[in-house]
Each structure stands twice: as C-alpha cells, then as structure tokens.
Amino acid sequence: MVNGLNRLIELGDDLHMTWQFSAPAGTEVVSLDEAGAAGLMVVKLRSTSPIDLACPHCGGPRTKNGTRIVRFRDIPTACGQAVVIDWLRQKFVCSLCHRSSHDQHAAFDRRRDMTVRFVEWVGKEAAERGFTAVAKQTSINPKVARRAFRETEKKLGADVGLLSDAIAIELIDLAGCKRPAIIDARGEFVFEVYVSSQDMQTRLPAFASDYLRQHEHPMVVADLSLFPGNEGTPRLLDEAFGPQVERLISRASLEREVVHRIWGLCEPLLDQKYPDRHTWRSVRAVFFRRRSSMKKIARRHLQVWEKMLQPELYAAYMLKEDFLDIWQGQAKSFSEDRFDAWIQRAVRHSNLRLDALVFMMLSHRRQILAFSRYDFLDGFYKRLSAITSLDKNRSARSFSAARAALLMRGLSKEREKLNELVGQFADELMATGKI
C-alpha cells in the first residue's frame, strides 16, 4: 500500500482543501479512519523495516509472539483535526532467557506516546504561538508542549553545513535586548542567536572550529564592537577563527560607531560653553538626523549653528554628514579616496579631539575597505532588519521562544532554497537526457 493517502477535508460549503498523510519512513498505512472516536483521524500503521531478531536483554535469538496496538499522537491535519497513529507493534520472546521484548522504530518517541515529528511540530508551533495555544489545539498538557519545545530548541543552530562561505556576526534586537547573532550573509537567514556577548564568547570557539572544517577560506563580517582593539571587548574573532578567515567590518556598525563617537565628543564642549543647560536632547535629535531628510524647523537649527553661535557643533555635524556621504555620494558606492580625505579632515579639527576615533579608523582600515569589495553585502545589510525581525504581535515572547522562531523561520527558508536547487538540477539533467 502507498505511503501517502490523500483525503479531502470539507471545511465549508465552498471551501475544500487536500490533506495528505505521509507515513513515516519504514512504515506503511494499513487503514485510515477519518471519523474515529472523539473526532480523531485514526491511521493504522505497520513497520516495513527489517526486524532485529537479537534479544535486547541477552543477545540470543528471539521469535515473533503476536502484535499489540500502541497509539501515538501525530501532526494535526491542515484544518486542525487531531491525528493519532495506531502502530501494530511486533512482540517477541527470547528462546534463551524467555524474556519478552518488542519492536522499536525511529519515528516513534520512546519516552512519550507521540511521534518524533509531532514533538518537533509542537516545538515549532510553541515558538510561534505559545505553549497554551498549542496545548489547547492538541489537547496535551502545556508542560508537555514546553518540554517538546525545549528539546526542539536544543537541536537548532547545530547544522553548520547549512552555512555558506560568508557569515555575519551582528547585534540584533531580540526579546528586548541587543543580542549577538550569526547570520548567513549569502542565504540571508539567522543561524544562531546568543543570549549575551559573554555567552557568545564561551560558545563561539566550538562553532568556529566546526565552521572552518566546512569552508577553507570563509569571510566573517562583524559588528565593529566585536573586533579586537576596541575598549572592553574580547578578541573574539582573532581567537575563534584564526588567520585563515577574511574579517570585514560591517558598514552599518561603522556608521553607528562614528556618529555616536562624534556626538560623544560634542557634549563635553557644549557643557563647557553652556554650563547652565541641563539637557541636549533636542540638539542630539537634530544632530543624528540626515541633512537631506530634515524638515524646516530642524534646518533652522542648523542655520543657527552655522552662523558661528555653535561652530564646533556645526563642524562636527558636517563631519558626520561627510562620513556618511562616503557611501552615498554621486557614485553611490564606497570610495577609498573619499575615506582617506575624510580622515585628513577629521585630523584638522583638533578642537573636537578626534584622535581616538581616527586611530580606530586607521587600525581597521583594511577590514573597512574589504567590506566595499563585495556587492552582495550592501544588499544584505539593507535587508538585515527584515531578516532579523519577528511578528510585532508577539513582541513579548521570551528569548528562548524568540530565538527558536527566528532560527526555524530561517532554516525553513534555507531548506526551500535547497529543494528548489535540487529540482532545477534534476530538470537540467532531464533536459540533457542524462536521466
């Protein structure tokens, strides 16, 4: 009998959809009852895998001794109807020790009355919808849903072979905090998220070891704060990946660092010049805005700065704008000449005391210039927010649930891409007559 049975489930007068039951590998469908007790979809299966005739207790030969029906929960239908599998489980008796034993199958969880794929499904759905909603749909205890989620969560972020030769290590907003994440820059999916920088520092070396075994000369684009030489940050990338990895600094983190550092140098100058003023919140808001997107009121503030009332602040603002224009000039691409010219202008503004910033830029010049050589990275960082964001309706989810939802979504997309590539390859082989 075939391992997949199609059944039309009527959802209304005009709405129908097809639900396909796929028997686990190594089993076949004996019967299917759509109107079982308590509204269950009951599927009866038997194993087709080779039978192990060695006794698990003593190793002696064992013989068949009848069957018994064991019920397992399975993934619900597309319309939400509960599905159970009645497995015709083979029983045995040993000819030497005379002890009883029974068949085992990888598709069925040994500790619960659930299929393995049902446990994985519960974990995935719990990450998206919450434990209570999944428990209510499947009529299982919320604690069981929570344990299933924990087991599924442990398996995420383990298959390094899915990653391409270009990964990004970025700080992303997740569960109310900035979290370091590993993202495939080519496939554009989140592979792993760490709860904190300390957690990443502990676990990154093991990941890097596995990753380097898969790729000979990979590249790692990272947030500037994770590079060696910055105050208070560990030498994560150097220690974890070694010299064979090409390290790049992401444009987004570089822009963020430069803008915040320039403003940080302006505040003490303003406090010294205007000691009676307690806050610079409104000035800061204008400073962080791009000149090209300013409204009329903000432009008036700039005019006040420009007319020598606050010359240091205006000079700092224009220096910030010039830096951002390194990427957004007429060429719309990074220019090494514009970068070097900006460094020279920053050195000339001695009153702003930009020595530390200039030193940081020169120290990482090679990693900054390397980023501009790869066109796909610019598009990746433009889409980074969409890649790493979750449904706003579930913004209150825990870190574990948010991490699982983000990783599962990326993993699903990557598998879809892989299936598409396999299908295209098969079509090409058929077109050339090779298969």
C-alpha positions in Angstrom: 0.0 0.0 0.0 1.3 3.5 -0.8 2.8 5.6 2.0 0.7 8.7 1.2 -3.1 8.9 1.3 -5.0 12.0 0.0 -8.2 12.9 1.8 -10.5 15.8 1.1 -11.4 17.5 4.3 -14.6 19.6 3.9 -14.3 23.0 5.6 -17.5 24.6 4.4 -20.0 24.8 1.6 -17.5 26.1 -1.0 -14.1 25.6 0.7 -12.2 22.4 0.3 -8.6 21.6 0.8 -6.4 18.5 0.4 -4.7 16.9 3.4 -2.1 14.4 2.6 -0.9 11.9 5.3 2.7 10.8 4.8 3.6 7.7 6.7 7.0 7.8 8.4 9.9 6.2 6.6 10.0 2.4 7.2 6.2 2.1 7.8 3.1 1.7 5.6 -0.6 2.6 6.0 -2.9 -0.3 6.8 -6.1 1.7 7.2 -7.3 5.3 7.7 -10.5 6.2 9.7 -11.5 9.9 9.2 -14.3 9.7 11.7 -12.7 7.9 14.7 -13.8 8.3 18.3 -13.8 11.8 19.7 -13.4 13.2 16.2 -9.9 11.8 15.8 -8.3 10.9 12.5 -7.0 7.4 13.2 -4.3 6.0 11.0 -3.2 2.4 11.4 0.4 1.6 10.5 2.8 -1.3 10.5 6.5 -1.4 10.2 8.3 -2.4 7.0 11.8 -2.1 8.4 14.0 -5.2 8.7 13.3 -7.0 12.0 16.2 -7.3 14.5 15.9 -10.9 15.8 18.6 -10.4 18.5 17.2 -10.2 22.1 18.0 -6.8 23.7 18.4 -8.5 27.1 20.8 -11.3 26.4 21.6 -11.2 22.7 20.1 -14.6 22.0 17.6 -15.3 19.2 14.0 -14.2 19.6 10.9 -15.2 17.8 7.6 -13.4 17.0 5.0 -13.5 19.6 2.0 -11.6 18.3 1.3 -7.9 18.0 -0.2 -5.2 20.1 -1.7 -1.8 19.1 0.1 1.2 20.5 -1.3 4.7 20.0 0.8 7.8 19.2 -0.2 11.4 18.6 0.8 12.8 15.2 0.7 16.2 13.5 -2.9 17.5 13.1 -4.5 17.9 9.7 -4.4 21.2 7.8 -7.9 22.1 9.2 -6.8 21.3 12.8 -8.3 17.8 13.2 -6.3 15.7 15.7 -4.5 12.7 14.2 -3.4 9.6 16.0 -1.4 6.6 14.8 -2.2 3.1 15.9 1.0 1.2 15.4 0.8 -2.6 15.0 3.8 -3.2 17.2 5.5 -6.6 16.9 6.1 -8.5 20.1 8.9 -11.1 20.6 10.0 -13.7 23.1 13.6 -14.9 23.6 14.4 -18.6 23.2 17.3 -18.4 25.7 16.2 -16.0 28.5 12.5 -16.3 27.7 12.0 -12.6 28.3 9.6 -10.5 26.3 10.6 -7.6 24.1 9.0 -5.5 21.3 9.9 -3.7 18.1 11.5 -0.3 18.1 11.1 2.4 15.4 12.9 5.7 15.0 9.7 7.5 14.0 8.1 7.0 17.5 9.3 8.7 20.6 10.5 6.1 23.2 9.5 8.3 26.2 6.1 9.6 25.1 3.0 8.4 23.2 4.0 10.8 20.3 5.7 10.6 17.0 9.1 12.3 16.7 7.7 14.6 14.1 4.8 15.6 16.3 7.3 16.6 19.1 9.2 18.7 16.5 6.0 20.3 15.3 4.9 21.1 18.8 8.3 22.8 19.4 8.0 24.9 16.3 4.4 25.9 16.9 5.0 26.7 20.5 7.8 29.1 19.4 5.4 30.9 17.1 2.1 30.8 19.0 2.9 30.0 22.6 2.6 26.9 24.8 -1.1 27.5 25.8 -2.4 27.8 22.3 -0.6 24.6 21.1 -1.7 22.7 24.1 -5.3 23.8 23.6 -5.3 22.8 19.9 -3.7 19.4 20.5 -5.3 18.6 23.9 -1.9 18.0 25.5 -0.6 19.3 28.8 1.1 22.7 28.5 4.1 21.2 30.3 4.4 18.6 27.6 4.4 21.3 25.0 7.1 23.2 26.9 9.3 20.1 27.2 8.8 19.4 23.4 9.9 23.0 22.7 13.0 22.7 24.8 14.1 19.5 23.0 13.5 21.1 19.6 15.3 24.3 20.7 18.5 22.3 21.6 18.7 21.0 18.0 18.7 24.4 16.5 21.9 26.1 15.4 23.8 22.8 15.1 24.0 22.0 11.3 27.0 24.2 10.3 26.9 22.5 6.9 23.9 24.7 6.0 26.1 27.9 6.1 27.7 29.5 3.1 31.3 30.8 3.0 30.1 34.3 4.1 28.6 34.9 7.6 27.8 38.0 9.6 28.1 38.3 13.3 25.8 41.2 14.2 24.0 42.6 17.2 20.2 42.3 16.6 17.2 43.4 18.6 15.6 40.3 20.1 13.4 39.9 23.2 14.0 43.5 24.4 17.9 43.4 24.2 20.7 43.6 21.7 21.9 40.0 21.1 24.9 38.8 19.1 23.7 36.6 16.2 25.3 34.5 13.4 23.6 35.2 10.1 24.3 33.6 6.7 25.1 36.7 4.5 24.5 34.9 1.2 21.5 32.8 2.2 20.2 35.7 4.4 18.9 33.6 7.3 19.7 33.6 11.0 21.6 30.6 12.1 22.2 31.2 15.8 21.5 33.9 18.4 23.3 34.1 21.7 21.7 35.4 24.9 24.7 37.8 25.6 28.2 38.6 24.4 29.6 36.5 27.3 27.5 33.5 26.1 28.9 34.0 22.6 32.5 34.3 23.9 32.0 30.9 25.5 30.4 29.1 22.6 31.9 30.8 19.5 35.2 28.8 19.5 33.3 25.5 19.1 31.2 26.9 16.3 34.2 28.4 14.6 36.0 25.0 14.7 33.1 23.2 13.0 32.6 26.0 10.5 36.3 26.1 9.4 36.1 22.4 8.7 33.4 23.1 6.2 35.0 26.1 4.4 38.6 26.6 3.5 38.7 30.4 3.1 35.5 31.9 4.5 34.7 35.6 5.3 33.3 36.9 8.5 31.6 40.3 8.6 31.2 41.6 12.1 29.9 44.4 14.2 32.7 46.8 15.0 32.3 46.3 18.7 33.3 42.7 18.4 36.7 43.5 16.7 39.9 43.4 18.7 41.3 46.8 19.7 38.1 48.3 20.9 37.7 49.2 24.6 36.5 46.4 26.8 35.8 43.9 24.1 37.3 40.4 23.9 39.5 39.3 20.9 36.7 37.1 19.8 37.3 36.9 16.1 41.0 36.5 16.2 40.9 33.8 18.9 38.0 31.9 17.4 38.6 31.9 13.7 42.3 32.4 13.3 44.2 34.0 10.4 42.6 31.9 7.6 39.3 33.9 7.8 38.9 37.2 6.0 37.5 39.6 8.5 35.4 42.6 7.5 33.7 45.4 9.4 30.1 46.0 8.5 29.2 49.4 7.2 26.2 49.7 9.5 28.2 49.2 12.7 30.9 51.5 11.4 28.5 54.3 10.7 26.8 53.8 14.1 30.1 53.9 15.9 31.4 57.0 14.2 28.2 59.0 14.6 27.9 58.2 18.3 31.6 58.9 18.9 31.5 62.3 17.3 28.4 63.2 19.3 30.0 61.9 22.5 32.9 64.4 21.9 30.5 67.3 21.3 28.6 67.0 24.6 31.5 68.0 26.9 32.2 71.0 24.6 28.6 72.1 24.8 28.5 71.6 28.6 31.6 73.7 29.0 30.2 76.5 26.8 26.7 76.4 28.3 27.1 75.2 31.9 23.5 76.3 32.9 21.8 74.0 30.4 20.9 70.5 31.8 20.0 68.6 28.7 20.9 68.4 25.0 18.1 66.1 24.0 16.7 68.3 21.3 20.1 69.2 19.9 21.0 65.5 19.8 17.9 64.7 17.8 18.9 67.2 15.2 22.5 66.0 15.2 21.5 62.4 14.4 19.2 63.4 11.5 20.5 63.4 8.0 20.5 66.9 6.4 18.7 65.6 3.3 15.7 64.5 5.3 15.4 67.4 7.6 12.2 69.5 8.0 12.1 73.3 8.1 12.4 73.6 11.9 15.5 71.3 12.0 17.1 73.3 9.2 16.7 76.5 11.2 18.7 74.9 14.0 21.5 74.1 11.5 21.5 77.7 10.3 21.9 78.9 13.9 24.8 76.5 14.4 26.3 77.6 11.1 26.2 81.4 12.0 29.1 80.8 14.4 26.8 80.6 17.5 27.9 77.0 17.9 30.8 76.5 15.4 32.1 73.3 17.0 28.7 71.6 16.9 28.2 72.6 13.2 31.7 71.4 12.3 31.0 68.1 14.0 27.7 67.8 12.2 29.2 68.4 8.8 32.0 66.0 9.6 29.3 63.3 10.4 27.5 64.1 7.2 30.7 63.9 5.1 31.4 60.5 6.6 28.0 59.1 5.7 28.4 60.5 2.2 31.5 58.3 1.6 28.9 55.7 0.7 26.1 57.9 -0.6 27.9 60.3 -2.9 27.2 60.6 -6.6 28.8 57.2 -7.2 26.5 55.6 -4.6 29.4 53.3 -3.6 32.3 53.3 -1.2 35.3 55.4 -2.3 38.8 54.8 -0.8 39.8 58.3 -1.8 36.8 59.8 0.0 37.6 57.7 3.0 41.2 59.0 3.2 40.1 62.6 2.5 37.7 62.3 5.4 40.4 61.1 7.8 42.5 64.1 6.8 39.6 66.5 7.6 39.0 64.8 10.9 42.7 65.3 11.9 42.4 69.0 11.1 39.5 69.5 13.6 41.8 69.5 16.6 39.2 71.3 18.8 36.9 68.2 18.5 39.7 65.9 19.8 39.0 63.1 17.3 42.4 61.4 17.7 41.0 58.2 19.2 38.4 58.0 16.5 40.9 58.5 13.8 43.3 55.9 15.3 40.4 53.4 15.4 39.6 54.0 11.8 43.2 53.6 10.7 43.6 50.5 12.8 40.7 48.8 11.0 41.3 50.4 7.6 41.9 47.0 5.9 38.7 45.5 7.3 36.7 48.6 6.4 37.9 48.7 2.8 37.4 44.9 2.4 33.7 45.3 3.0 33.3 47.5 -0.1 34.7 44.8 -2.4 31.6 42.6 -2.1 28.5 44.0 -3.7 26.1 41.4 -2.2 26.9 42.6 1.4 25.4 46.0 0.8 22.1 44.5 -0.2 22.3 42.1 2.7 22.6 44.9 5.3 19.8 46.8 3.7 17.5 43.8 4.3 19.0 42.9 7.7 16.2 44.4 9.7 13.6 42.3 7.8 15.8 39.2 8.2 16.1 39.5 11.9 12.6 40.9 12.9 9.7 38.9 14.2 5.9 39.4 14.3 5.2 42.6 16.3 2.1 40.9 17.8 4.4 38.5 19.7 7.0 41.1 20.8 6.6 40.0 24.5 7.9 36.4 23.8 10.8 35.1 25.9 14.3 35.0 24.5 14.1 31.2 24.0 10.8 31.4 22.1 12.0 34.4 20.0 15.3 32.6 19.2 13.6 29.4 18.2 11.0 31.3 16.0 13.8 33.2 14.2 16.0 30.2 13.6 13.1 27.9 12.5 12.0 30.6 10.0 15.5 30.9 8.5 16.0 27.1 8.5 12.7 26.6 6.6 13.6 29.2 4.0 17.1 27.6 3.5 15.5 24.2 3.0 13.1 25.6 0.5 16.0 27.1 -1.5 17.8 23.8 -1.3 14.8 21.9 -2.6 14.4 24.4 -5.5 18.1 23.9 -6.4 17.7 20.2 -6.4 14.6 20.5 -8.6 16.4 22.8 -11.0 19.3 20.4 -11.2 17.0 17.4 -11.9 15.2 19.4 -14.6 18.6 20.2 -16.3 19.6 16.6 -16.2 16.3 15.5 -17.7 16.6 18.2 -20.4 20.1 16.9 -21.4 18.9 13.3 -21.4 21.2 12.2 -18.6 18.4 10.8 -16.5 
